[in-house]
Amino acid sequence: MSRDGHTIEAAGGTIRIEGDALSGLVVTAAELIDGARVRRPRRGLDVSVQDGRARVSLELVARYGAVLPELGTAVQVSVAAALRDSAGLEPEAVDVAVEGLEL
């Protein structure tokens, strides 16, 4: 499990976004999608940052009846937008694995 932080250097100073904050951002963005829940946020989530680019890997539990490819794509789009818009990171990859179903 990796949870790299992100530092933004600007003329006015430095902003540091810690890895746990980035992880929280990813979990929230993923769970905004109806029918998706991050399976194990402490163990089933990996966020790595290098040179302003983020790579995410997460495990989901899907609500029974959800169309899994559509759910996965919606989570990818939501997470990528959150990283770009809220953290100033360029998403390199958002890998999603559906690990379980729930009613």
Secondary structure, 3 states (H helix, E strand, C coil): CCECCEEEEECCEEEEECHHHHHHHHHHHHHCCCCEEECCCCCCEEEEEECCEEEEEEEEEEECCCCHHHHHHHHHHHHHHHHHHHHCCEEEEEEEEEEEEEC
